[in-house]
């Protein structure tokens, strides 16, 4: 790590004890009291940026806490670190790389060489997308491609899957409809289900792998290759017409058999979980079209400008990050729930699990020492209406303290979506039902019994009472469209970075993930029968291997 970066963490943490004292004081203060004593909480503790409103008035804070958190962020040199992020310095210190996912959404008009490099690949992707949509990209037998399968894992799957599902209302209607599918499981179950329903002649596979060495992805790709070649023959045209790939390794793509014109490049300064903005987003562009994808990038870029230039008191990712530190480290809430009230955001919580826990699930600081504070909380969640019938019981009356993010679009349906106006009217009523539940749940979590009607409080037995005081924030989008979703995703990316600065950790590596893969590769030869010696393994693993190999004896 260069000298400039190392100097950033030599400041003294003079606000640590001050924050802990404030937290002790606030443990006994209920949200009911905070709202009762301050009738201006919503206007004071909410921020609007473009088409996003962030309400954090139901957090267990007052102005003293907010000011202390801002001061703490300055102690941690947050402003300087944000500047460093938006540079080409090697901020990913353990892998000696930059972390420039923000460059993937620079506008084409940006004069930098970096932007031109990015747009060279994006323009190639756009050309392919438009060719497929026009029915001009054909398989080895000359038939039009009907099904596209993205083979990836982790960020190469979760990001494109989440966005494609979230923007289902914006699915591009073309004369030659294309269906996009996703495969990630290493056991082949997803791929097997799809291959039984597809025709090889009309199927295109995307191999998405930053390293082009991930066994999960390559095993599925090899199965797909065998399926194609069994039907269409082992000819060069099969690989050329039915496979495209996205990777940082052109030589590996070539060795596998990917034609040069079907290779799309990534860079090592793009982390997998930050890569949906690149050609890894090919399935997204195929789903919503080139213009939709450009809007997604534009929304994210706008949020990039926001974190760099907005003062802390109006800076949504900074506020989210600092409030997360307050809840996790000072109010000792070890879990955080993400609760979207829109079925299109079905995969958003799963996406954030990787983004947050793979980034900040660290215990070693940048200086090589153990972290002074706990880092990333457990992130989990589900679409709100489903969650209400699953785990809200724990949130309302359980023994755990949980912070929550509620997310909802203000507008959902309109008559232009439907042939019959009556359908639009009833669906808009359903949207209002979802919104009313979103508001009601955050209200009950915050205020407990005080949210009930006075008539309900008479002789209320203990098992029907609610303590409340569970903090939450609410994010409202004007609507869920490509531009707004781009802002929302970038918002959480930058929240993760803000917290990494406070915890003094590197959010851009994932050594725990890599080592798990290494150990799996050591065990695979034993299960495949090409290695025999298991004496150096622990007793549990030895016993399980014997069962798997059919050698277990009572």
C-alpha positions in Angstrom: 0.0 0.0 0.0 1.4 3.4 -1.0 2.4 6.0 1.6 -0.5 8.2 1.0 -3.0 5.5 1.8 -1.1 4.3 4.9 -1.1 7.8 6.4 -4.9 7.9 6.3 -5.2 5.6 9.3 -2.6 7.2 11.6 -5.1 9.7 13.1 -6.2 9.1 16.6 -9.8 7.8 17.2 -10.7 10.5 19.6 -14.5 10.0 19.1 -14.6 6.3 19.9 -15.4 6.8 23.6 -17.7 9.7 22.9 -19.8 7.6 20.6 -19.9 4.7 23.1 -21.1 7.1 25.8 -23.8 8.4 23.5 -24.9 4.9 22.7 -25.3 4.1 26.4 -27.5 7.1 26.8 -29.7 6.2 23.9 -30.2 2.6 24.9 -32.9 3.7 27.3 -34.5 6.2 24.9 -37.5 4.9 22.9 -38.4 6.0 19.5 -41.8 7.1 20.9 -40.0 9.6 23.1 -37.8 10.9 20.2 -40.9 11.5 18.1 -42.8 13.0 21.0 -40.1 15.6 21.7 -39.4 16.5 18.1 -42.3 17.0 15.8 -40.0 17.9 12.9 -38.2 14.5 12.8 -39.2 13.6 9.3 -38.1 16.9 7.7 -35.0 16.9 9.8 -34.0 13.3 9.2 -35.0 12.6 5.5 -33.1 13.4 2.3 -34.3 13.5 -1.3 -31.9 13.1 -4.1 -33.3 13.1 -7.6 -36.0 10.4 -7.6 -35.0 8.7 -4.3 -36.3 9.7 -0.8 -34.3 8.4 2.2 -36.2 8.6 5.5 -34.1 7.8 8.5 -36.3 9.5 11.1 -37.1 6.0 12.6 -33.5 5.5 13.5 -32.6 5.7 17.2 -30.7 9.0 16.8 -30.9 12.7 17.6 -28.9 15.6 16.3 -26.2 15.0 18.8 -25.7 11.5 17.5 -25.7 12.6 13.9 -23.1 15.3 14.5 -20.9 12.9 16.4 -21.1 10.4 13.6 -20.1 13.1 11.1 -17.2 14.1 13.3 -16.2 10.4 13.6 -16.3 10.1 9.8 -14.0 13.1 9.5 -11.6 11.5 12.1 -11.5 8.5 9.8 -10.7 10.7 6.8 -13.8 9.6 4.9 -13.8 12.5 2.5 -10.2 11.7 1.5 -11.0 8.1 1.1 -13.9 8.9 -1.2 -11.5 11.0 -3.3 -9.1 8.0 -3.3 -11.9 5.6 -4.5 -12.6 7.8 -7.5 -9.0 7.7 -8.6 -6.7 5.1 -10.2 -4.8 4.4 -7.0 -4.4 0.9 -5.7 -7.1 1.1 -3.0 -7.4 -2.7 -3.1 -4.2 -3.0 -1.1 -4.0 -6.8 -0.7 -4.3 -7.5 -4.4 -2.4 -4.3 -5.5 -5.3 -3.2 -7.7 -7.5 -0.2 -8.2 -11.2 -0.5 -7.6 -12.8 1.4 -10.4 -16.3 -0.1 -10.9 -17.4 3.6 -11.0 -15.5 3.9 -14.3 -17.9 1.4 -15.9 -20.7 3.9 -15.8 -18.7 7.0 -17.0 -20.6 8.6 -19.9 -19.3 8.1 -23.4 -18.6 11.8 -23.6 -16.0 11.6 -20.8 -12.7 12.4 -22.5 -10.6 10.0 -20.3 -8.8 7.1 -21.8 -10.4 4.9 -19.1 -13.9 5.8 -20.3 -13.0 5.1 -23.9 -11.6 1.8 -22.9 -14.8 0.9 -21.2 -17.1 2.1 -24.0 -15.1 0.1 -26.6 -16.3 -3.1 -24.9 -19.8 -1.7 -24.2 -20.3 -0.7 -27.9 -19.3 -4.2 -29.0 -21.8 -5.6 -26.5 -24.5 -3.3 -27.8 -23.9 -4.4 -31.3 -24.4 -8.1 -30.3 -27.5 -7.3 -28.4 -29.1 -5.4 -31.3 -28.1 -8.2 -33.7 -29.8 -10.8 -31.5 -32.9 -8.7 -31.1 -33.2 -8.2 -34.8 -33.0 -11.9 -35.4 -29.7 -11.5 -37.3 -27.6 -13.6 -35.0 -28.0 -17.2 -35.9 -26.9 -20.6 -34.7 -24.8 -23.1 -36.6 -27.7 -24.3 -38.6 -28.9 -20.9 -39.6 -31.8 -20.7 -37.1 -32.6 -17.6 -35.1 -31.5 -17.6 -31.4 -34.5 -17.9 -29.1 -32.9 -18.7 -25.7 -29.8 -17.2 -24.1 -28.4 -18.9 -21.0 -26.0 -16.9 -18.7 -23.6 -19.3 -17.0 -21.9 -17.7 -14.0 -21.7 -17.7 -10.3 -21.5 -15.0 -7.6 -21.4 -11.5 -9.0 -21.6 -12.9 -12.6 -25.0 -14.4 -11.7 -26.5 -12.5 -8.8 -26.2 -9.0 -10.4 -27.5 -9.8 -13.8 -30.3 -12.0 -12.4 -31.4 -9.4 -9.8 -31.5 -6.6 -12.3 -33.2 -8.6 -15.1 -35.9 -9.7 -12.7 -36.3 -6.2 -11.2 -36.8 -4.6 -14.6 -39.2 -7.2 -15.9 -41.7 -4.4 -16.7 -39.1 -3.0 -19.1 -38.5 -6.2 -21.0 -37.9 -5.3 -24.6 -40.6 -6.5 -27.0 -39.0 -7.5 -30.3 -40.2 -9.3 -33.4 -37.9 -12.2 -32.6 -38.4 -12.7 -28.8 -35.4 -13.8 -26.8 -35.7 -15.5 -23.4 -32.9 -15.1 -21.0 -32.1 -17.7 -18.4 -29.6 -18.1 -15.6 -27.5 -21.0 -14.4 -25.2 -21.0 -11.4 -25.4 -24.2 -9.4 -22.4 -26.4 -9.4 -24.4 -29.6 -9.3 -25.9 -29.0 -12.7 -29.5 -29.1 -11.6 -30.5 -25.7 -13.1 -28.7 -26.5 -16.4 -30.3 -29.9 -16.6 -33.8 -28.5 -16.2 -33.2 -26.0 -19.0 -31.6 -28.4 -21.5 -34.6 -30.7 -21.4 -36.7 -27.9 -22.8 -34.4 -26.1 -25.3 -33.4 -26.8 -28.9 -29.6 -26.7 -29.4 -30.1 -25.0 -32.8 -31.7 -21.9 -31.2 -29.7 -21.7 -27.9 -26.8 -19.3 -27.1 -24.7 -19.6 -24.0 -22.8 -16.7 -22.2 -19.9 -17.9 -20.1 -19.4 -15.1 -17.5 -16.2 -15.6 -15.4 -13.7 -12.9 -14.5 -10.9 -15.4 -14.1 -12.2 -18.0 -16.6 -11.1 -20.5 -14.1 -14.1 -20.9 -11.7 -14.9 -24.6 -11.6 -18.6 -23.9 -11.0 -19.0 -22.0 -14.2 -16.6 -24.0 -16.4 -18.3 -27.3 -15.4 -21.7 -26.0 -16.5 -20.1 -24.6 -19.6 -18.5 -28.0 -20.5 -21.9 -29.7 -20.0 -23.5 -27.2 -22.3 -20.8 -27.7 -24.9 -21.2 -31.5 -24.8 -25.0 -31.1 -25.2 -24.5 -28.9 -28.3 -21.9 -31.0 -29.9 -23.9 -34.2 -29.3 -26.7 -32.8 -31.4 -24.9 -30.4 -33.8 -21.5 -32.1 -34.1 -18.0 -31.1 -33.1 -17.5 -28.4 -35.7 -15.9 -25.0 -35.3 -19.2 -23.3 -36.1 -20.9 -24.8 -33.0 -18.5 -23.0 -30.7 -18.4 -19.9 -32.8 -22.2 -19.5 -33.1 -23.4 -20.8 -29.7 -20.9 -19.4 -27.1 -19.9 -15.9 -26.1 -17.8 -15.2 -23.0 -16.9 -12.3 -20.7 -13.6 -12.5 -18.8 -10.3 -10.7 -18.0 -8.5 -13.6 -19.7 -8.7 -13.6 -23.5 -6.0 -16.3 -23.7 -8.2 -18.7 -21.6 -11.3 -17.9 -23.6 -9.4 -18.7 -26.8 -8.0 -21.9 -25.4 -11.6 -23.0 -24.5 -12.8 -22.3 -28.0 -14.5 -18.9 -27.8 -14.2 -17.1 -31.1 -12.3 -13.8 -30.8 -15.3 -11.7 -32.0 -17.4 -13.3 -29.2 -14.9 -12.4 -26.4 -15.8 -9.4 -24.2 -13.2 -8.1 -21.9 -13.2 -7.2 -18.2 -10.4 -5.6 -16.2 -8.8 -6.8 -12.9 -9.9 -3.5 -11.3 -13.5 -4.7 -11.5 -14.6 -6.9 -8.6 -17.1 -9.6 -9.5 -19.8 -8.3 -7.2 -19.3 -4.8 -8.8 -19.3 -6.0 -12.4 -23.0 -5.9 -13.6 -22.3 -2.5 -15.2 -19.8 -4.1 -17.6 -20.3 -6.7 -20.3 -21.2 -9.1 -17.4 -24.5 -7.2 -17.8 -25.1 -8.7 -21.3 -28.1 -10.6 -20.0 -29.5 -7.3 -18.6 -29.1 -5.6 -22.0 -30.7 -8.5 -23.7 -33.7 -8.2 -21.3 -34.2 -4.4 -21.3 -32.5 -3.3 -24.5 -29.5 -1.1 -25.1 -31.2 2.1 -24.2 -32.5 0.6 -20.9 -28.9 -0.5 -20.1 -27.6 2.9 -20.8 -30.2 4.4 -18.4 -29.1 1.9 -15.7 -25.5 3.2 -16.1 -26.6 6.8 -16.1 -28.5 6.4 -12.8 -25.4 4.8 -11.1 -23.2 7.6 -12.5 -25.5 10.2 -11.1 -25.2 8.5 -7.6 -21.4 8.5 -8.1 -21.5 12.3 -8.4 -23.8 12.5 -5.3 -21.4 10.7 -2.9 -18.5 12.8 -4.2 -20.0 16.2 -3.9 -23.0 16.2 -1.5 -22.2 17.4 2.1 -22.5 14.6 4.6 -25.8 15.8 6.0 -27.4 15.4 2.5 -25.2 12.4 1.4 -27.4 9.3 1.4 -24.7 6.6 1.1 -22.7 8.4 3.9 -25.8 8.6 6.1 -26.7 4.9 5.4 -23.1 3.8 6.2 -22.8 5.8 9.4 -26.2 4.7 10.7 -25.3 1.1 10.0 -22.1 1.6 12.1 -24.2 3.2 14.8 -26.6 0.2 14.9 -24.1 -2.5 14.4 -21.3 -1.3 16.7 -22.8 1.0 19.2 -26.4 -0.3 19.6 -25.0 -3.9 19.1 -27.4 -5.0 16.4 -25.7 -7.8 14.6 -28.3 -8.4 11.9 -29.8 -6.1 9.2 -32.9 -7.0 7.1 -33.7 -5.7 3.7 -37.4 -5.6 3.0 -38.5 -4.5 -0.5 -42.3 -4.1 -1.0 -42.2 -4.9 -4.7 -42.1 -8.5 -6.1 -39.7 -7.4 -8.8 -37.0 -6.9 -6.2 -37.2 -10.6 -5.2 -33.4 -11.1 -5.6 -32.3 -7.8 -4.1 -31.6 -9.1 -0.6 -29.6 -12.0 -2.0 -27.6 -9.6 -4.2 -26.9 -7.4 -1.1 -25.8 -10.4 0.9 -22.9 -10.8 -1.5 -22.2 -7.2 -1.9 -22.1 -6.4 1.8 -20.9 -9.6 3.4 -18.2 -10.5 0.9 -17.0 -7.0 0.9 -17.0 -6.2 4.6 -17.0 -9.6 6.2 -13.4 -9.1 7.3 -11.6 -9.2 10.7 -8.2 -7.8 9.7 -7.6 -4.1 9.1 -5.6 -2.6 6.3 -2.6 -2.3 8.7 -2.6 -6.1 9.3 -4.0 -5.8 12.8 -7.3 -7.3 14.1 -10.3 -5.0 13.8 -11.1 -3.0 16.9 -14.9 -3.3 16.2 -17.2 -5.9 14.7 -17.6 -5.4 11.0 -20.4 -6.3 8.7 -23.7 -7.4 10.2 -25.6 -10.4 8.9 -27.6 -9.2 5.9 -30.8 -11.0 5.1 -34.3 -10.3 3.8 -37.2 -11.1 1.5 -39.9 -9.4 -0.4 -42.0 -7.7 2.3 -45.4 -9.3 1.9 -43.8 -12.8 1.9 -41.6 -11.8 4.8 -44.6 -10.7 6.9 -45.8 -14.3 6.9 -42.4 -15.7 7.6 -40.1 -13.8 10.0 -41.8 -10.6 11.0 -43.0 -12.4 14.1 -39.4 -12.4 15.3 -39.0 -8.7 14.3 -42.0 -7.6 16.3 -42.0 -9.9 19.3 -38.7 -11.8 19.3 -35.7 -11.3 21.5 -33.3 -10.0 18.8 -32.7 -6.4 17.9 -32.7 -6.0 14.1 -32.3 -2.9 11.9 -34.3 -2.8 8.7 -34.4 -1.1 5.3 -37.8 -0.8 3.7 -37.8 -0.2 0.0 -40.8 0.7 -2.2 -41.7 2.4 -5.5 -44.2 5.3 -5.2 -45.8 4.4 -8.6 -46.3 1.0 -10.0 -49.1 0.4 -12.5 -51.0 2.6 -14.9 -53.6 2.1 -17.5 -51.0 2.1 -20.3 -49.7 -1.3 -19.2 -53.0 -3.1 -19.9 -55.6 -3.7 -22.5 -58.4 -3.4 -20.0 -58.5 -0.3 -17.7 -60.2 -2.4 -15.0 -57.0 -4.6 -14.7 -54.9 -1.5 -14.2 -57.3 -0.2 -11.5 -57.3 -3.4 -9.5 -53.6 -3.8 -9.8 -53.0 -0.2 -8.6 -55.2 -1.0 -5.6 -52.9 -4.0 -4.9 -49.9 -1.7 -5.1 -51.5 0.6 -2.5 -52.1 -2.5 -0.4 -48.4 -3.2 -0.5 -47.5 0.4 0.3 -49.9 0.4 3.3 -48.2 -2.7 4.6 -44.8 -1.2 4.1 -45.7 1.9 6.2 -47.6 -0.1 8.8 -44.8 -2.5 9.5 -42.1 0.1 9.9 -44.6 2.0 12.2 -45.3 -1.0 14.4 -41.6 -1.9 14.6 -40.7 1.6 15.7 -43.6 2.5 18.1 -44.9 -0.9 19.3 -48.0 -0.5 21.4 -48.2 3.2 20.6 -49.0 2.3 17.0 -52.2 0.5 18.1 -55.6 2.0 18.3 -56.4 3.1 21.9 -59.3 0.7 22.0 -56.9 -2.2 21.4 -54.8 -1.3 24.5 -57.6 -2.1 27.0 -56.6 -5.2 29.1 -54.2 -6.2 26.4 -52.5 -9.5 27.4 -48.7 -9.6 27.4 -48.5 -12.0 24.4 -50.4 -9.4 22.3 -48.1 -6.5 23.2 -45.3 -5.0 21.1 -42.2 -3.3 22.5 -41.2 -1.5 19.3 -38.0 0.5 19.3 -36.7 -1.5 16.3 -35.0 1.1 14.0 -35.6 1.2 10.3 -35.0 3.4 7.3 -37.3 3.7 4.3 -36.2 4.2 0.7 -38.8 5.4 -1.7 -38.2 5.4 -5.5 -40.5 7.4 -7.8 -40.8 4.2 -9.7 -38.7 1.1 -10.3 -37.1 1.8 -13.7 -33.6 1.3 -15.1 -32.3 4.8 -14.1 -33.7 4.6 -10.5 -32.5 1.0 -10.0 -29.0 2.1 -11.1 -29.0 4.8 -8.4 -30.3 2.3 -5.8 -27.6 -0.3 -6.5 -24.8 2.3 -6.6 -26.2 3.7 -3.3 -25.6 0.4 -1.5 -22.2 0.0 -3.2 -21.1 3.3 -1.7 -22.7 2.6 1.7 -20.5 -0.5 1.8 -17.4 1.5 1.0 -18.3 4.1 3.7 -18.5 1.4 6.3 -15.2 -0.2 5.2 -13.5 3.2 5.8 -14.9 3.4 9.3 -13.8 -0.2 10.1 -10.4 0.3 8.3 -10.8 -2.8 6.2 -10.3 -3.5 2.5 -13.8 -4.2 0.9 -12.4 -5.2 -2.5 -10.8 -8.6 -1.8 -12.3 -12.0 -0.8 -9.6 -14.3 0.4 -11.9 -16.5 2.4 -13.8 -17.3 -0.8 -10.6 -18.1 -2.7 -9.3 -20.4 0.0 -12.5 -22.4 0.1 -12.2 -23.1 -3.6 -8.5 -24.2 -3.2 -9.5 -26.8 -0.5 -12.3 -28.1 -2.7 -9.8 -28.6 -5.5 -7.7 -30.7 -3.1 -10.6 -32.9 -2.3 -12.0 -33.3 -5.8 -9.3 -35.9 -7.0 -10.2 -38.1 -4.0 -13.9 -38.1 -4.9 -13.1 -38.7 -8.6 -10.8 -41.7 -7.7 -7.6 -40.2 -9.0 -6.2 -39.8 -5.5 -6.4 -42.2 -2.5 -4.6 -40.8 0.5 -7.0 -39.2 3.0 -4.8 -39.8 6.1 -3.9 -36.1 6.4 -7.5 -35.0 6.6 -9.5 -34.5 9.8 -11.6 -37.5 11.1 -14.9 -35.9 10.1 -13.9 -35.3 6.5 -12.4 -38.8 6.3 -15.6 -40.3 7.5 -17.8 -38.3 5.2 -15.5 -39.2 2.2 -15.8 -42.9 3.0 -19.6 -42.6 3.0 -19.5 -40.7 -0.3 -17.3 -43.4 -1.9 -19.4 -46.2 -0.5 -16.6 -47.4 1.8 -18.3 -46.7 5.1 -18.5 -49.6 7.6 -20.4 -49.8 10.8 
